[in-house]
């Protein structure tokens, strides 16, 4: 995970803070108080987070996820 990207989002949007109940250096929590995060960017963040989690799984589980789609 790109630490610079994590910090960049925190600086760019007030609704993004260090991850709640997660590694605060690597993960962000996103709130929708101001609703100032563009939908396209929010969807990209969700996809990116999913990809990061899957990358940490075993190859066997990764393959199982691919076949379930």
PyMOL commands that set and color helices and strands:
alter all, ss='L'
color gray80, all
select helices_A, chain A and resi 3-12+39-55+59-68
alter helices_A, ss='H'
color red, helices_A
select strands_A, chain A and resi 16-18+28-30
alter strands_A, ss='S'
color yellow, strands_A
deselect
rebuild
show_as cartoon
